[in-house]
Amino acid sequence: MTPQVSVRYQQIGDAQRFFGILSNPKFIYFPVTVSSLEDEMAYLSITEEKRKSNFEHNFSILLHNIIVGGIGIKVNQHDTFIGEAGYFIDEQYHGRGIASRALDIISERAAGDMNIRRLELIIHPENTASIRVAEKNGFSREGLLQKRMRIEDTYHDALIFGKSLHHVTAGGAL
Ligand SMILES: CC(C)(COP(=O)(O)OP(=O)(O)OC[C@H]1O[C@@H](n2cnc3c(N)ncnc32)[C@H](O)[C@@H]1OP(=O)(O)O)[C@@H](O)C(=O)NCCC(=O)NCCS
């Protein structure tokens, strides 16, 4: 059964919850640049500005109104029809289809308001759960990119998954 998942824009008040979720030492394939609650607050304090400049669109993922994770899209600043999505879910809520549902919701918003036609996922080859999320959402594995992911001070090759999105207007798909 599809879980009751919704998304809303991130807010500064989400900092503590995000910091708690992301401080999980098992999240080894998710490059996090935030190392303190203050950093997380600083990150969230510019989220609206980044959204308004069409740089990054970040959302909190809610399950029955409780924050269980985050998902965002970075817009390619040279080709704004391309976006890269990233996501994380509180470990306590893993395996319930929440990331897959959130990615589905966000893909629709990307195709609509954000005018994105190609959505990418960059995934560490050993991040089996995230690869599964990509596959379940109809992304195609397009190749292995060399040194595409930086985790602390090490550079890793990473898989690229892509999906073509169709902009839907009142007149139909474009
Ligand atoms: C990746 C992540 C977001 C997935 O969240 P989730 O809500 O558990 O995802 P879903 O429940 O939608 O799907 C996960 C799928 O992976 C599968 N899975 C999970 N761990 C697995 C493993 N070690 N081996 C094989 N499959 C695995 C689950 O069974 C499920 O597939 P299924 O529906 O066919 O059973 C979560 O693991 C996470 O937050 N990881 C840390 C952050 C991260 O790596 N983010 C992605 C960066 S690209």
The ligand as an SDF file (V2000), in Angstrom:
LIG
                    3D

 48 50  0  0  0  0  0  0  0  0999 V2000
   18.0800    5.4040   -0.0900 C   0  0  0  0  0  0  0  0  0  0  0  0
   16.9400    5.6900    0.8920 C   0  0  0  0  0  0  0  0  0  0  0  0
   16.5360    7.1460    0.7710 C   0  0  0  0  0  0  0  0  0  0  0  0
   15.7630    4.7560    0.5740 C   0  0  0  0  0  0  0  0  0  0  0  0
   14.6450    5.1390    1.3780 O   0  0  0  0  0  0  0  0  0  0  0  0
   13.3840    4.1580    1.6070 P   0  0  0  0  0  0  0  0  0  0  0  0
   12.2410    5.0030    2.0170 O   0  0  0  0  0  0  0  0  0  0  0  0
   13.7780    3.0550    2.4830 O   0  0  0  0  0  0  0  0  0  0  0  0
   13.1650    3.6250    0.1230 O   0  0  0  0  0  0  0  0  0  0  0  0
   11.9660    2.7030   -0.4150 P   0  0  0  0  0  0  0  0  0  0  0  0
   11.3120    2.0120    0.7350 O   0  0  0  0  0  0  0  0  0  0  0  0
   11.1360    3.5320   -1.3220 O   0  0  0  0  0  0  0  0  0  0  0  0
   12.7370    1.6530   -1.3290 O   0  0  0  0  0  0  0  0  0  0  0  0
   13.9200    1.0080   -0.8810 C   0  0  0  0  0  0  0  0  0  0  0  0
   14.0920   -0.2840   -1.6580 C   0  0  0  0  0  0  0  0  0  0  0  0
   15.4390   -0.7500   -1.4770 O   0  0  0  0  0  0  0  0  0  0  0  0
   15.4040   -2.0500   -0.9470 C   0  0  0  0  0  0  0  0  0  0  0  0
   16.6070   -2.1810   -0.1070 N   0  0  0  0  0  0  0  0  0  0  0  0
   16.9150   -1.4940    1.0020 C   0  0  0  0  0  0  0  0  0  0  0  0
   18.1210   -1.8850    1.4680 N   0  0  0  0  0  0  0  0  0  0  0  0
   18.5700   -2.8160    0.6070 C   0  0  0  0  0  0  0  0  0  0  0  0
   19.7380   -3.5980    0.5460 C   0  0  0  0  0  0  0  0  0  0  0  0
   20.7190   -3.4550    1.4440 N   0  0  0  0  0  0  0  0  0  0  0  0
   19.8560   -4.4820   -0.4780 N   0  0  0  0  0  0  0  0  0  0  0  0
   18.8810   -4.6130   -1.4030 C   0  0  0  0  0  0  0  0  0  0  0  0
   17.7420   -3.8880   -1.4060 N   0  0  0  0  0  0  0  0  0  0  0  0
   17.5960   -2.9990   -0.4070 C   0  0  0  0  0  0  0  0  0  0  0  0
   14.1120   -2.1540   -0.1980 C   0  0  0  0  0  0  0  0  0  0  0  0
   13.7160   -3.4930   -0.0260 O   0  0  0  0  0  0  0  0  0  0  0  0
   13.1860   -1.3990   -1.1640 C   0  0  0  0  0  0  0  0  0  0  0  0
   12.8800   -2.1620   -2.3210 O   0  0  0  0  0  0  0  0  0  0  0  0
   11.4640   -2.9360   -2.5020 P   0  0  0  0  0  0  0  0  0  0  0  0
   10.3730   -1.9080   -2.4080 O   0  0  0  0  0  0  0  0  0  0  0  0
   11.5860   -3.5610   -3.8370 O   0  0  0  0  0  0  0  0  0  0  0  0
   11.3960   -3.9170   -1.3800 O   0  0  0  0  0  0  0  0  0  0  0  0
   17.3860    5.4140    2.3640 C   0  0  0  0  0  0  0  0  0  0  0  0
   17.9930    4.1400    2.4180 O   0  0  0  0  0  0  0  0  0  0  0  0
   18.3640    6.4530    2.8950 C   0  0  0  0  0  0  0  0  0  0  0  0
   17.9710    7.4810    3.4250 O   0  0  0  0  0  0  0  0  0  0  0  0
   19.6740    6.1740    2.7850 N   0  0  0  0  0  0  0  0  0  0  0  0
   20.6960    7.1180    3.2640 C   0  0  0  0  0  0  0  0  0  0  0  0
   20.7720    8.3630    2.3980 C   0  0  0  0  0  0  0  0  0  0  0  0
   21.0500    7.9950    0.9330 C   0  0  0  0  0  0  0  0  0  0  0  0
   21.8740    7.1380    0.6410 O   0  0  0  0  0  0  0  0  0  0  0  0
   20.3590    8.6990    0.0280 N   0  0  0  0  0  0  0  0  0  0  0  0
   20.4600    8.4790   -1.4140 C   0  0  0  0  0  0  0  0  0  0  0  0
   21.5810    9.2160   -2.0000 C   0  0  0  0  0  0  0  0  0  0  0  0
   21.6910    8.8970   -3.7600 S   0  0  0  0  0  0  0  0  0  0  0  0
  1  2  1  0
  2  3  1  0
  2  4  1  0
  2 36  1  0
  4  5  1  0
  5  6  1  0
  6  7  2  0
  6  8  1  0
  6  9  1  0
  9 10  1  0
 10 11  2  0
 10 12  1  0
 10 13  1  0
 13 14  1  0
 14 15  1  0
 15 16  1  0
 15 30  1  0
 16 17  1  0
 17 18  1  0
 17 28  1  0
 18 19  1  0
 18 27  1  0
 19 20  2  0
 20 21  1  0
 21 22  1  0
 21 27  2  0
 22 23  1  0
 22 24  2  0
 24 25  1  0
 25 26  2  0
 26 27  1  0
 28 29  1  0
 28 30  1  0
 30 31  1  0
 31 32  1  0
 32 33  2  0
 32 34  1  0
 32 35  1  0
 36 37  1  0
 36 38  1  0
 38 39  2  0
 38 40  1  0
 40 41  1  0
 41 42  1  0
 42 43  1  0
 43 44  2  0
 43 45  1  0
 45 46  1  0
 46 47  1  0
 47 48  1  0
M  END
$$$$
